[in-house]
Amino acid sequence: MNAQSSRGHTVFKLNMVREGGSDNLSTTSEVCFADLAGRENEKTTQVTGERFVELSFINKSLLYLSGCIQSLGQQTHRRRLQTDHGSGTPKSKGVDMSKFRNSKLTLLLSNALSGNSRTSMIGTLSPAAAHFEESHNTLRFASTVKTIKVQAKAARAVDKDYRQLSFADAEDRSKPGPETYNAVKWALEMGYRLVDTAALYRNEKSVGEAIRDSGLSREDVWITTKLWDSDHGYEATLKACQNSLHQLGLSYIDLYLIHSPNTGKLVETWDAMIELQRRGVVRSIGVSNFGVPHLEALRSSGRQLPVVNQIEMHPMVYQERKPVLEFCAAHGIKITAYGSMFSGQQEQLERKEVAQVLAAHPSKTPAQVLLRWGLQMDFQVIPKSVRRERLEENMNLMDFELTPGEMESLSAMRGALHEYWNPLKSKVDLGRTDRGTAES
Ligand SMILES: NC(=O)c1ccc[n+]([C@@H]2O[C@H](COP(=O)([O-])OP(=O)(O)OC[C@H]3O[C@@H](n4cnc5c(N)ncnc54)[C@H](OP(=O)(O)O)[C@@H]3O)[C@@H](O)[C@H]2O)c1
């Protein structure tokens, strides 16, 4: 083989975000091209020095890749056996995701190998008899790869429509029962199509009832709900999701979020979210109140990233949260803003920065100005109200536009609502990282 040229793999990744379109959804996808250096026999190749070190690394990474491929092949085999023996929905054990962390190569390729992908491999061989061993190894590797069955499934991502409605903590806002039921029903009648709820709010049952009674088809309504902190952990997450589905009376959730990183076990919990998406009971998965270190923990563990990070986001916290906004923008994670209307706090809504903008838009209200700011910042806004007239008011945002100067003066606001927790700063705890299923 060539004694001079350097040995290396090339991996090229292309991340694409599609926005708009007739369905008004934003979807992300990744194309990964990998040109792998072939395995060479360390004894016969006769390279030395730097080239030899490269060759050893190449062979080691290929060994790890082979381990991942074998693990995937075994999973496909197990699933086939379960199906052939009539056990209904295959209960696959999943692939040991920790294997993907053994080398940079497998970490980089984990999405392409993870099941929710379409993957092709081309093996190139040397015709020379002297290279028979290498050619034979490549063919054996290719035949193992052929046994793996992967399936690409589009995950629905984020509705960019502004007509969204959410419900806050049952303690003091949208209480389970008639308050939630009526608000959701009115909102759906008016044209809202997104309901944001959470296990914590204890109003999922009323949300589900109102949706069923609305007469709208399930596909026309977007339901986001959240996994509460006490349910972190792999098995607990799977169970909590079943409970939310039961409460909502639905067969699937459009977007399931980890409510906060507070109780840790981030990768372990996220692996269960990936598994839920794989099973089809959850269409998209995301997080809430995650700061850069929490998102980085998922990324560096080789996991697919959330499609959404729902955080407190309004002009007063905009400057201090720029790092998390920038991270999310760089990785195609949509920001859902909560607290957009300063949580309804009258004294904050009357602040001079808002009043100045209102002077130029006399027919508008502080809530509308703040929601419009959120939309123009390209955040998904989820204004909450249990009052019919305010639901109407919060929808009327498209007949005016804030100027760049108005946007800037609002973005420079400072202050705190003292209304919300700030788990963005909570410590990073990965939990177990070997529970993952490679099918996402
Ligand atoms: N992920 C999280 O950790 C987290 C945390 C907090 C909130 N959230 C989500 O985000 C949603 C919105 O957040 P939020 O409710 O805390 O804050 P928000 O949307 O800024 O404010 C809602 C408050 O403002 C009042 N309001 C509604 N429309 C108004 C208007 N046009 N003018 C004046 N006041 C108005 C509401 O009262 P009425 O209902 O009486 O109209 C309610 O008290 C929640 O429903 C929840 O789903 C998520």
The ligand as a Gaussian input file, in Angstrom:
#p B3LYP/6-31G(d) Opt

LIG

0 1
 N      -41.615000      25.316000      30.762000
 C      -41.785000      26.007000      31.851000
 O      -41.053000      25.847000      32.834000
 C      -42.876000      27.023000      31.913000
 C      -42.938000      27.952000      32.970000
 C      -43.975000      28.880000      32.959000
 C      -44.885000      28.879000      31.930000
 N      -44.810000      27.973000      30.938000
 C      -45.770000      27.910000      29.820000
 O      -45.849000      29.162000      29.198000
 C      -47.177000      29.632000      29.197000
 C      -47.172000      31.113000      29.302000
 O      -46.464000      31.549000      30.442000
 P      -47.137000      32.298000      31.659000
 O      -48.571000      31.980000      31.723000
 O      -46.359000      32.025000      32.868000
 O      -46.904000      33.827000      31.297000
 P      -47.514000      34.820000      30.219000
 O      -48.064000      34.131000      29.047000
 O      -46.503000      35.897000      30.049000
 O      -48.696000      35.512000      31.042000
 C      -49.886000      34.869000      31.350000
 C      -50.589000      35.757000      32.365000
 O      -50.953000      36.973000      31.735000
 C      -52.365000      37.178000      31.801000
 N      -52.765000      37.666000      30.470000
 C      -53.110000      36.938000      29.391000
 N      -53.390000      37.730000      28.351000
 C      -53.223000      38.990000      28.790000
 C      -53.376000      40.250000      28.182000
 N      -53.727000      40.356000      26.913000
 N      -53.126000      41.361000      28.930000
 C      -52.755000      41.258000      30.214000
 N      -52.591000      40.093000      30.850000
 C      -52.821000      38.959000      30.142000
 C      -52.963000      35.836000      32.133000
 O      -54.085000      35.988000      32.977000
 P      -55.545000      35.423000      32.527000
 O      -55.404000      33.964000      32.292000
 O      -56.385000      35.757000      33.707000
 O      -55.921000      36.177000      31.306000
 C      -51.838000      35.137000      32.903000
 O      -51.908000      35.435000      34.262000
 C      -47.823000      28.898000      30.353000
 O      -49.204000      28.779000      30.184000
 C      -47.123000      27.554000      30.344000
 O      -47.765000      26.658000      29.465000
 C      -43.817000      27.049000      30.910000

